[in-house]
Amino acid sequence: MKKFLGCLAVIACGTLLSGEPAAAISRYNSTGMSCAAVQRAIGREGAVILRYPSRNKARMTLYDRYVIDSGYCDGHEFADRATVPTADTPSCPVRACKRRPDPEDCFPLQAGCLRF
């Protein structure tokens, strides 16, 4: 019985230690950066979290994950155009993952319907 428990403990430890490490994602306040700096951070890291104040509600902070391309999105998502406020512009162009439309609902050249 002791031998069985010892083997079980070794297997359990091995399983816990073999898991892949979680990838850290950087977080930035977009309004403290220039548009070029935001775009450089996304380009350098592939994906970042950007925080910024809501335009519609005082004292509310909004945030989302912004990516360089669809390769950083889940399989059912694509990198769609978005904008975030930065220190030098209210609408800095970036990309955010968005759910891909159902193929039945697509019309020609609709964003997210084409897989290239």
Backbone torsions as a table, in degrees:
resi	resn	phi	psi	omega
1	MET	NA	-41.7	179.1
2	LYS	-63.4	-38.4	179.4
3	LYS	-63.8	-42.2	178.7
4	PHE	-61.6	-46.3	179.7
5	LEU	-64.4	-37.0	177.4
6	GLY	-63.3	-44.6	177.7
7	CYS	-63.6	-41.4	179.1
8	LEU	-62.3	-41.1	178.6
9	ALA	-64.2	-41.4	179.0
10	VAL	-64.0	-43.6	179.0
11	ILE	-63.4	-44.1	-179.8
12	ALA	-62.4	-44.3	179.0
13	CYS	-64.3	-42.2	178.9
14	GLY	-62.2	-40.1	178.6
15	THR	-65.1	-44.2	-179.9
16	LEU	-65.5	-38.8	-176.5
17	LEU	-80.2	-19.0	-176.3
18	SER	-85.3	-8.0	179.1
19	GLY	-63.1	147.8	179.8
20	GLU	-72.1	145.8	177.8
21	PRO	-69.3	146.6	178.1
22	ALA	-72.1	135.6	178.8
23	ALA	-78.5	127.8	178.6
24	ALA	-79.4	145.5	177.4
25	ILE	-123.2	132.3	-177.8
26	SER	-74.7	148.7	178.2
27	ARG	-120.9	135.2	-178.8
28	TYR	-134.0	151.9	168.8
29	ASN	-92.1	110.6	-173.0
30	SER	-65.1	-30.7	-178.0
31	THR	-74.5	-8.5	175.4
32	GLY	-96.9	7.0	-177.1
33	MET	-130.3	156.2	172.4
34	SER	-76.4	163.9	177.6
35	CYS	-60.5	-42.9	179.8
36	ALA	-61.9	-38.7	179.4
37	ALA	-67.0	-39.0	176.9
38	VAL	-62.4	-47.5	-179.1
39	GLN	-65.2	-36.1	176.1
40	ARG	-64.5	-42.7	-179.9
41	ALA	-61.7	-44.2	178.5
42	ILE	-64.1	-44.4	179.7
43	GLY	-63.3	-38.5	-178.5
44	ARG	-72.6	-40.7	-172.9
45	GLU	-100.4	-16.6	-179.4
46	GLY	88.6	-41.4	179.1
47	ALA	-153.3	138.5	178.0
48	VAL	-142.5	161.2	170.8
49	ILE	-99.4	127.8	176.3
50	LEU	-113.9	132.9	176.4
51	ARG	-111.7	145.4	178.4
52	TYR	-161.7	157.5	-179.4
53	PRO	-73.6	145.1	176.7
54	SER	-65.2	141.6	175.5
55	ARG	-79.1	-22.3	-172.7
56	ASN	-102.7	-24.1	-175.0
57	LYS	-130.6	121.4	-179.0
58	ALA	-63.2	145.8	176.6
59	ARG	60.6	23.1	175.6
60	MET	-112.1	128.4	177.6
61	THR	-101.0	130.5	176.5
62	LEU	-104.8	154.8	176.5
63	TYR	-154.4	155.5	176.5
64	ASP	-159.9	170.9	178.7
65	ARG	-99.0	126.9	-178.6
66	TYR	-117.2	141.8	-170.1
67	VAL	-130.1	162.0	178.3
68	ILE	-80.2	-34.8	179.2
69	ASP	-160.7	177.7	-176.1
70	SER	-64.3	-17.4	177.5
71	GLY	-63.0	-18.2	178.7
72	TYR	-97.8	5.2	178.4
73	CYS	-102.2	162.8	172.8
74	ASP	-66.0	163.3	-177.2
75	GLY	-59.5	-28.4	-179.2
76	HIS	-93.2	12.7	-178.8
77	GLU	-126.2	164.9	173.9
78	PHE	-139.7	160.3	180.0
79	ALA	-84.4	107.2	-178.8
80	ASP	-101.2	155.8	178.3
81	ARG	-65.3	141.2	176.8
82	ALA	-150.4	171.6	174.2
83	THR	-135.4	151.9	174.7
84	VAL	-133.7	150.7	175.2
85	PRO	-75.9	141.1	175.7
86	THR	-129.8	179.2	-178.0
87	ALA	-62.8	-29.1	-175.3
88	ASP	-110.4	-4.7	177.6
89	THR	-155.9	145.4	178.4
90	PRO	-78.3	-12.1	-176.2
91	SER	-140.4	80.1	177.7
92	CYS	-85.0	124.5	-178.4
93	PRO	-72.2	129.2	178.4
94	VAL	-142.5	-174.8	175.7
95	ARG	-129.7	139.8	177.9
96	ALA	-129.1	147.1	178.8
97	CYS	-69.7	134.5	-179.3
98	LYS	-135.2	145.4	-179.4
99	ARG	-61.0	131.8	179.3
100	ARG	-71.3	134.1	178.6
101	PRO	-65.5	155.0	173.7
102	ASP	-63.7	138.1	-179.2
103	PRO	-55.8	-31.4	-179.9
104	GLU	-67.2	-25.1	-177.2
105	ASP	-94.6	-0.5	-175.7
106	CYS	-79.1	147.3	169.0
107	PHE	-119.6	161.9	-173.7
108	PRO	-51.7	133.7	176.2
109	LEU	64.1	17.9	176.3
110	GLN	-69.4	136.6	179.0
111	ALA	-57.1	134.0	178.1
112	GLY	90.7	-14.2	-179.9
113	CYS	-88.1	-24.2	178.5
114	LEU	-94.9	137.1	-176.0
115	ARG	-98.9	29.5	176.0
116	PHE	-127.1	NA	NA
